């Protein structure tokens, strides 16, 4: 089967991200990456049980998807090569997702190649990167069984992905409640989604509660200004959304979590919801996408410079 033009461009962008990652990743040696590198170097000397105990104690994390991948490939290839390859895969499927959302291939390429949030996922947040990779795969497979498989892998890659899934479930619950009140019937797919979510919550309850307490302890005093960026994403999403109630219901859980834990870790989700509504408008050639793309490309430049100069992007 001959690849389409969009696929060829997506492969090319993925290759560019692979090469960029190979160059930049070795410089990122401080911050959280110092722990990730230490774990990656030690795991080949441990069996799977010993490795998981060491992984859990060192990273204070129990996400077994990231652990299994790390434990296997640490015996085969250097960390920077593995993560560069994963970055390329993430870039490719992000391109495919944005195209599915009716974005121009060129707008999709600009975001994947230059966006600050993508660069954070490429170079700083290893576990969250896997979570978003499987989340993108889940969104590409909405409507079939692969959605549930990839959602499970996403949630078990990083507990923080519960935030965006909670927003999606909250939105779907409001829609389902309205439908139940009018018809008296409940959809089987919705029930399956709820059951699967509760299953994963039970499976990862200790990890989720640990992360919640950790983020809460790290949160500075709350100021309403902390929600400014998330509010901007909400306003922009509402400008481009044709379903205002749905948009507000997706953002509502984000504001609740941001109020409790702080907005820095939540803004990323607000940005991706904004993309969902804005990219289909004129194929992404609109003021909201252009202005945010320029702003986040500007932030990416200083993020990369800091990595090269200090070994840490933050």
C-alpha positions as CSV (number, residue, x, y, z in Angstrom):
1,X,0.0,0.0,0.0
2,X,1.4,3.4,-1.0
3,X,1.7,5.9,1.8
4,X,-0.3,9.0,1.5
5,X,1.3,12.5,1.4
6,X,0.3,13.2,5.0
7,X,1.8,9.9,6.1
8,X,5.1,10.7,4.3
9,X,5.3,14.1,5.9
10,X,4.4,12.5,9.3
11,X,7.3,10.0,8.9
12,X,9.6,12.8,7.9
13,X,8.6,14.9,11.0
14,X,9.1,11.8,13.2
15,X,12.6,11.3,11.7
16,X,13.4,15.0,12.4
17,X,12.3,14.6,16.1
18,X,14.4,11.4,16.3
19,X,17.5,13.3,15.1
20,X,16.8,16.4,17.3
21,X,16.3,14.1,20.3
22,X,19.6,12.3,19.7
23,X,21.4,15.6,19.7
24,X,19.6,17.2,22.7
25,X,18.9,14.3,25.0
26,X,22.5,13.6,26.1
27,X,22.7,17.2,27.5
28,X,19.7,16.7,29.8
29,X,21.4,15.1,32.8
30,X,20.0,17.1,35.8
31,X,16.6,17.4,37.4
32,X,14.3,14.4,37.1
33,X,16.5,13.0,34.3
34,X,19.3,12.4,36.7
35,X,17.1,9.9,38.5
36,X,15.8,8.4,35.3
37,X,19.3,7.9,34.0
38,X,20.5,6.3,37.3
39,X,17.5,3.9,37.2
40,X,18.1,3.0,33.6
41,X,21.8,2.2,34.2
42,X,21.1,0.1,37.3
43,X,18.1,-1.9,36.0
44,X,20.2,-4.2,33.8
45,X,21.9,-5.6,36.9
46,X,18.7,-6.6,38.6
47,X,16.0,-9.2,37.9
48,X,12.5,-8.0,37.3
49,X,11.3,-8.2,40.9
50,X,14.5,-6.5,42.3
51,X,14.3,-4.0,39.5
52,X,10.7,-3.0,40.3
53,X,11.5,-2.5,44.0
54,X,14.5,-0.3,43.1
55,X,12.4,1.6,40.5
56,X,9.6,2.2,42.9
57,X,11.9,3.4,45.7
58,X,14.1,5.6,43.5
59,X,11.4,7.3,41.4
60,X,8.6,7.0,44.0
61,X,6.5,5.6,41.1
62,X,4.7,2.3,40.5
63,X,3.6,2.8,36.8
64,X,4.5,-0.6,35.5
65,X,4.2,0.2,31.8
66,X,7.1,2.6,31.9
67,X,9.0,0.2,34.2
68,X,8.6,-2.9,32.0
69,X,9.7,-1.0,28.9
70,X,12.7,0.5,30.8
71,X,13.7,-2.8,32.3
72,X,13.6,-4.6,29.0
73,X,15.3,-2.0,26.8
74,X,17.9,-1.0,29.4
75,X,19.5,-4.3,28.5
76,X,19.5,-3.7,24.8
77,X,20.1,0.0,24.0
78,X,21.3,3.3,25.5
79,X,18.6,5.4,27.2
80,X,19.0,8.4,24.8
81,X,18.5,6.2,21.8
82,X,15.4,4.5,23.2
83,X,13.8,7.8,24.2
84,X,14.7,9.3,20.8
85,X,12.9,6.4,19.2
86,X,9.9,6.8,21.5
87,X,9.8,10.5,20.8
88,X,9.7,9.8,17.1
89,X,6.7,7.4,17.6
90,X,5.0,10.0,19.7
91,X,5.6,12.7,17.1
92,X,4.2,10.4,14.3
93,X,1.0,9.5,16.1
94,X,0.5,13.1,17.3
95,X,0.7,14.2,13.7
96,X,-1.9,11.5,12.8
97,X,-4.2,12.7,15.7
98,X,-4.0,16.3,14.6
99,X,-4.8,15.4,11.0
100,X,-7.8,13.4,12.3
101,X,-8.9,16.6,14.0
102,X,-8.8,18.2,10.5
103,X,-5.6,20.2,11.0
104,X,-3.4,21.1,8.1
105,X,-0.4,18.8,7.9
106,X,1.8,22.0,8.0
107,X,0.1,23.3,11.2
108,X,0.4,19.8,12.8
109,X,4.1,19.7,11.9
110,X,4.8,23.2,13.4
111,X,3.2,22.1,16.7
112,X,5.0,18.8,16.9
113,X,8.3,20.3,15.9
114,X,8.3,23.5,18.0
115,X,5.7,23.4,20.8
116,X,7.0,23.9,24.4
117,X,4.7,21.2,25.8
118,X,5.9,18.7,23.3
119,X,9.5,19.5,24.1
120,X,8.8,19.0,27.8
121,X,7.4,15.5,27.0
122,X,10.3,14.8,24.6
123,X,13.1,15.6,27.0
124,X,11.9,16.0,30.6
125,X,8.9,13.9,31.4
126,X,9.7,10.2,30.5
127,X,6.7,8.6,32.2
128,X,4.2,11.3,31.1
129,X,5.5,10.9,27.5
130,X,4.4,7.3,27.5
131,X,1.1,8.3,29.0
132,X,0.5,10.8,26.2
133,X,1.7,8.4,23.5
134,X,-0.9,5.8,24.5
135,X,-3.5,8.6,25.0
136,X,-2.9,9.7,21.4
137,X,-3.3,6.1,20.3
138,X,-6.5,5.8,22.3
139,X,-8.0,9.0,20.7
140,X,-7.0,7.6,17.3
141,X,-9.1,4.5,18.0
142,X,-12.2,6.0,19.5
143,X,-15.1,3.7,18.7
144,X,-13.3,0.4,18.8
145,X,-11.8,-2.0,21.4
146,X,-8.3,-0.6,20.9
147,X,-9.5,2.6,22.6
148,X,-9.9,0.7,25.9
149,X,-6.5,-1.1,25.6
150,X,-4.6,2.1,24.8
151,X,-6.5,4.0,27.6
152,X,-5.5,1.3,30.1
153,X,-1.8,1.6,28.9
154,X,-2.0,5.3,29.1
155,X,-3.4,5.4,32.7
156,X,-0.9,2.8,33.8
157,X,2.0,4.7,32.2
158,X,1.4,7.8,34.4
159,X,-1.2,8.3,37.1
160,X,-1.5,12.0,36.1
161,X,-3.4,10.9,32.9
162,X,-6.4,10.3,35.2
163,X,-6.9,14.1,35.1
164,X,-7.8,14.2,31.4
165,X,-9.8,10.9,31.6
166,X,-11.7,12.3,34.5
167,X,-12.6,15.3,32.4
168,X,-13.7,13.1,29.6
169,X,-15.8,10.9,31.9
170,X,-17.3,13.9,33.6
171,X,-18.4,15.3,30.2
172,X,-19.7,12.0,29.0
173,X,-21.6,11.5,32.4
174,X,-23.5,14.8,31.9
175,X,-24.5,13.8,28.4
176,X,-25.5,10.3,29.5
177,X,-27.5,11.7,32.5
178,X,-29.4,14.0,30.1
179,X,-30.1,11.0,27.8
180,X,-31.1,8.7,30.7
181,X,-33.6,11.3,32.0
182,X,-35.2,11.6,28.6
183,X,-35.2,7.9,27.5
184,X,-34.6,5.9,30.7
185,X,-31.8,3.8,29.0
186,X,-28.1,3.8,29.6
187,X,-25.5,3.0,26.9
188,X,-23.5,-0.2,27.3
189,X,-20.3,1.5,26.1
190,X,-20.6,4.1,28.8
191,X,-21.0,1.4,31.5
192,X,-18.0,-0.4,30.2
193,X,-15.9,2.8,30.3
194,X,-17.0,3.4,33.9
195,X,-16.2,-0.2,34.9
196,X,-12.8,-0.1,33.3
197,X,-12.0,3.3,34.9
198,X,-12.9,2.0,38.4
199,X,-10.8,-1.2,37.7
200,X,-7.8,0.9,36.9
201,X,-8.4,3.2,39.9
202,X,-8.5,0.2,42.2
203,X,-5.4,-1.2,40.6
204,X,-3.4,2.0,41.0
205,X,-5.1,3.5,44.0
206,X,-1.9,3.7,46.1
207,X,0.0,5.4,43.3
208,X,-2.8,7.9,42.6
209,X,-3.2,8.8,46.3
210,X,0.6,9.1,46.7
211,X,0.8,11.4,43.7
212,X,-2.1,13.5,45.0
213,X,-0.5,13.9,48.4
214,X,2.9,14.7,46.8
215,X,1.6,17.3,44.4
216,X,-0.5,18.8,47.2
217,X,2.5,19.1,49.5
218,X,4.5,20.7,46.7
219,X,1.8,23.3,45.9
220,X,2.6,26.8,46.8
221,X,0.0,29.1,48.3
222,X,-3.0,29.5,46.0
223,X,-3.4,32.7,44.0
224,X,-6.3,33.2,41.5
225,X,-3.6,34.4,39.0
226,X,-2.3,30.8,38.9
227,X,-5.3,29.9,36.9
228,X,-4.7,32.6,34.3
229,X,-3.2,30.4,31.6
230,X,-5.8,27.7,32.0
231,X,-8.5,30.4,31.8
232,X,-7.0,31.6,28.6
233,X,-7.1,28.1,27.1
234,X,-10.8,27.8,28.2
235,X,-11.7,31.2,26.5
236,X,-9.8,30.3,23.3
237,X,-11.5,26.9,23.2
238,X,-14.9,28.5,23.7
239,X,-14.3,30.9,20.8
240,X,-13.7,28.0,18.4
241,X,-16.1,25.4,20.0
242,X,-19.5,24.8,18.5
243,X,-20.5,22.9,21.7
244,X,-20.0,25.4,24.5
245,X,-21.5,23.2,27.2
246,X,-19.3,20.3,26.3
247,X,-16.2,22.6,26.4
248,X,-17.0,24.0,29.8
249,X,-17.7,20.5,31.2
250,X,-14.3,19.3,29.9
251,X,-12.5,22.2,31.6
252,X,-14.5,22.1,34.8
253,X,-12.5,19.1,36.4
254,X,-9.3,20.7,35.3
255,X,-10.0,23.9,37.3
256,X,-11.0,21.8,40.3
257,X,-7.7,19.9,40.2
258,X,-5.7,23.1,39.5
259,X,-7.3,24.7,42.5
260,X,-6.2,21.8,44.7
261,X,-2.8,20.9,43.3
262,X,-1.8,24.0,41.4
263,X,-2.2,24.9,37.7
264,X,1.3,24.2,36.4
265,X,0.7,20.5,36.0
266,X,-2.8,21.0,34.5
267,X,-2.2,23.7,31.8
268,X,-0.9,21.0,29.5
269,X,-4.3,19.3,29.4
270,X,-6.1,22.6,28.9
271,X,-3.9,23.3,25.9
272,X,-4.7,19.9,24.3
273,X,-8.4,20.5,24.8
274,X,-8.0,23.9,23.1
275,X,-6.3,22.2,20.2
276,X,-9.2,19.8,19.8
277,X,-11.6,22.7,19.2
278,X,-9.3,25.1,17.4
279,X,-7.5,22.8,14.9
280,X,-10.6,22.0,12.8
281,X,-11.3,25.7,12.2
282,X,-9.8,26.7,8.9
283,X,-7.4,23.6,9.3
284,X,-5.7,25.3,12.1
285,X,-4.9,28.5,10.2
286,X,-6.6,30.8,12.7
287,X,-5.5,33.5,15.2
288,X,-5.7,31.3,18.3
289,X,-3.5,28.5,16.9
290,X,-1.0,30.9,15.3
291,X,-0.6,33.1,18.4
292,X,-0.2,30.1,20.8
293,X,2.2,28.4,18.3
294,X,4.4,31.4,18.1
295,X,4.4,31.8,21.9
296,X,5.2,28.2,22.7
297,X,7.8,28.0,20.0
298,X,9.5,31.0,21.7
299,X,9.3,29.2,25.0
300,X,10.8,26.1,23.4
301,X,13.9,28.0,22.3
302,X,14.8,29.0,25.9
303,X,13.9,25.6,27.2
304,X,16.4,24.0,24.8
305,X,19.1,26.7,25.5
306,X,18.7,26.0,29.2
307,X,19.1,22.2,28.6
308,X,22.3,22.8,26.6
309,X,23.7,25.3,29.2
310,X,22.7,23.7,32.5
311,X,21.5,20.2,31.8
312,X,18.0,21.0,33.0
313,X,15.2,22.7,31.0
314,X,13.5,24.2,34.1
